[in-house]
Amino acid sequence: MKPIALIVICCLLTACSDNNAQIKPEEQTEEETEKIFEEIDGVIAVEAEDFVTQDSSTARMWHTIAAGQIPNITPDPDPIHLLDASGGAYLEILPDTRATHADPLQQGVNFTNTPGEIATLTYKVWINTPGKYYVSVRAYSTGSEDNGIHVGLDGFWPESGKRMQWCDGKNAWTWESKQRTEANHCGEAWKIYLDIFGEGLHTIHFSMREDGFEFDKWFMSLEKEKPTGHGPAPVVRSE
């Protein structure tokens, strides 16, 4: 074989190796895909970056942000917020083209009131105690246009999971469980919940409402309680 041909083959192999080493946000390793998080005593907690799949990510995509893993996506007008992020990582939905109310709103692109329309994350959970679970999320909001998300269950998006909203706790990692309503645009407490009727394996979903949303961790409880700090450690179910 001629030396030039060998060089071409080596270059191609190197390029393939480099591409395979990059795991996109919507892709996970086999080990991560098999993670099932377990509810114990009516409580379950999961790091945002431990999702199984990401769907509907053409217009916007969730990107993992961690030390040595900073996505080169623009525009992204706010700085990195790794300080005090649980598990040393979080997700941000990018690009972020609507940072202020004056920026153009593009329905179905940088904003959506329709759950599951844009950038849907799926997590596997094992429920031992069925019931009404109140959902809290730890998020970092810097303004009025990066503070909304939707939550769903087993492929469905109930009214009680729509329009989770943050107004308080700006510029810090903050737990919240409020739903934006016509009566209160900053949200009403404990209106975000999922009714889980059967024990066993379920899927929990989160999808974009506003781009630029920064998502650190989520928590569900049978009681009306929000975690403090990083919240409880996730429990991975052992087979």
C-alpha positions in Angstrom: 0.0 0.0 0.0 1.3 3.5 -0.9 2.3 5.8 2.0 -0.2 8.4 0.9 -3.0 5.8 1.2 -1.8 4.8 4.7 -1.9 8.5 5.8 -5.5 8.9 4.5 -6.6 5.8 6.4 -5.0 6.8 9.6 -6.6 10.3 9.4 -10.0 8.8 8.8 -9.6 6.4 11.8 -8.5 9.3 14.0 -11.5 11.4 13.0 -13.9 8.6 13.7 -12.3 7.9 17.1 -12.7 11.6 18.1 -16.3 11.7 17.0 -17.2 8.6 18.9 -15.6 10.0 22.0 -18.0 12.9 22.1 -21.3 12.0 23.8 -24.1 14.4 22.7 -26.6 15.6 25.4 -29.3 13.4 23.9 -27.1 10.4 23.9 -25.9 8.4 27.0 -23.6 5.6 27.7 -25.0 2.1 28.2 -24.3 2.3 32.0 -26.2 5.7 32.3 -29.1 4.4 30.2 -29.7 1.6 32.7 -29.9 3.9 35.7 -33.3 3.6 37.4 -33.8 5.9 40.4 -35.8 4.6 43.3 -38.3 6.2 45.6 -37.7 5.4 49.2 -40.2 6.4 52.0 -42.1 8.7 49.6 -39.1 10.7 48.4 -37.0 10.6 45.2 -34.2 12.8 44.0 -32.4 12.8 40.6 -29.6 14.9 39.1 -30.8 16.7 36.0 -27.8 15.4 33.9 -28.8 11.8 34.6 -31.5 11.7 32.0 -32.0 8.6 29.8 -33.0 10.2 26.5 -33.6 13.6 25.0 -36.2 14.1 22.2 -37.6 16.9 20.1 -34.3 18.8 20.3 -34.1 20.4 16.8 -35.1 23.9 17.9 -33.4 23.8 21.3 -31.3 21.3 23.2 -30.3 20.6 26.8 -26.5 20.7 27.2 -24.6 19.3 30.1 -22.3 21.8 31.8 -19.5 20.6 34.0 -15.8 21.2 34.6 -14.1 20.6 31.3 -17.5 20.3 29.5 -18.6 23.7 28.5 -20.7 23.8 25.3 -19.7 26.2 22.6 -23.2 27.3 21.8 -24.2 30.9 21.1 -25.9 33.1 22.0 -25.7 32.3 25.7 -25.7 35.7 27.4 -25.3 34.6 31.1 -22.1 33.2 32.6 -21.5 29.6 33.8 -23.0 28.7 37.2 -21.0 25.6 38.3 -20.4 27.0 41.8 -22.7 25.1 44.2 -24.2 23.0 41.4 -25.3 19.6 42.8 -23.0 16.8 41.6 -20.7 19.4 39.9 -22.9 19.6 36.8 -26.2 21.0 35.5 -28.1 21.3 32.2 -28.9 24.5 30.2 -31.2 24.7 27.3 -29.4 26.5 24.4 -29.1 28.6 22.4 -30.6 31.4 24.6 -32.1 34.0 22.3 -34.7 35.5 24.7 -32.9 36.8 27.7 -35.1 39.8 28.3 -38.7 40.7 27.7 -37.6 43.0 24.9 -36.1 40.2 22.9 -38.3 38.7 20.1 -40.5 35.8 21.3 -40.6 32.9 18.8 -43.4 30.6 19.6 -42.2 27.0 19.2 -38.6 28.0 19.1 -37.4 30.0 22.2 -40.7 29.6 24.1 -43.6 27.2 24.3 -46.6 26.7 26.5 -47.0 23.2 25.0 -45.3 20.5 27.2 -43.3 18.0 25.2 -43.0 20.2 22.2 -39.3 21.1 22.6 -36.3 19.3 24.2 -38.0 16.6 26.3 -35.9 14.8 28.9 -36.8 11.3 30.1 -35.8 9.7 33.4 -36.5 6.2 34.7 -37.8 5.8 38.2 -39.1 3.0 40.4 -42.0 3.9 42.6 -42.7 1.8 45.7 -45.4 4.0 47.2 -47.9 5.3 44.6 -49.6 8.6 45.4 -49.7 12.3 44.7 -46.1 13.5 44.3 -45.2 17.2 44.6 -42.4 18.1 42.2 -39.6 20.6 43.0 -36.8 21.6 40.7 -33.5 23.3 41.6 -32.8 26.0 39.0 -30.7 29.1 38.4 -32.7 32.0 37.0 -31.1 35.4 36.1 -34.1 37.2 34.6 -37.7 37.0 33.6 -37.4 34.9 30.5 -35.4 31.8 31.7 -37.6 30.7 34.6 -40.1 28.2 33.2 -40.2 24.4 32.6 -42.9 21.6 32.2 -43.0 18.2 33.9 -44.8 15.0 32.7 -45.3 11.4 33.6 -45.3 8.2 31.4 -45.6 10.0 28.1 -48.5 12.3 29.3 -48.4 16.0 30.4 -51.1 16.7 33.0 -52.3 20.2 33.7 -50.7 19.9 37.1 -47.2 19.6 35.5 -47.4 22.7 33.2 -45.7 26.0 33.6 -43.5 25.5 36.6 -42.3 29.0 37.5 -39.6 30.9 39.4 -39.7 34.5 40.5 -37.9 34.4 43.8 -34.4 33.4 44.5 -32.8 35.0 41.4 -29.1 34.6 40.7 -28.7 31.6 42.9 -29.6 27.9 42.8 -33.1 27.8 44.1 -35.7 25.0 44.8 -39.2 25.8 43.7 -42.6 24.1 43.2 -44.9 26.8 41.9 -47.3 26.9 38.9 -47.8 30.0 36.8 -51.5 30.8 36.7 -53.7 33.7 35.3 -54.2 34.8 38.9 -50.4 34.8 39.8 -47.8 34.9 37.0 -45.1 34.3 39.6 -46.7 31.0 40.5 -48.9 29.4 43.1 -47.3 27.0 45.6 -47.9 23.2 45.5 -49.8 23.2 42.2 -47.1 21.3 40.5 -47.6 17.5 41.1 -47.9 14.1 39.5 -50.5 11.5 40.4 -48.7 8.1 40.2 -51.2 5.3 40.6 -49.2 2.1 40.3 -46.0 0.9 41.9 -43.1 -0.2 39.7 -41.2 1.4 36.7 -42.3 4.9 35.5 -40.9 7.6 33.4 -40.6 11.3 34.4 -40.3 13.9 31.7 -39.2 17.5 31.7 -39.4 19.8 28.6 -38.6 23.4 27.7 -40.9 26.3 28.4 -38.2 29.1 28.0 -34.7 28.8 26.5 -31.8 29.6 28.8 -33.3 27.6 31.6 -30.6 26.1 33.9 -31.6 22.8 35.5 -29.6 21.2 38.4 -31.8 18.6 40.1 -35.3 17.5 40.6 -37.2 16.1 43.7 -40.5 14.5 44.3 -42.2 13.9 47.6 -45.6 12.7 49.0 -45.4 15.7 51.4 -45.4 19.4 50.6 -41.7 19.9 51.2 -38.9 21.5 49.3 -35.3 20.4 49.8 -32.5 22.7 51.0 -29.0 23.0 49.7 -28.3 20.2 47.2 -31.2 18.1 48.5 -31.1 14.3 49.3 -28.7 12.0 47.4 -30.2 10.1 44.5 -30.8 6.4 45.1 -30.1 4.1 42.1 -32.2 0.9 42.2 -30.2 -2.3 42.4 -31.6 -5.3 40.5 
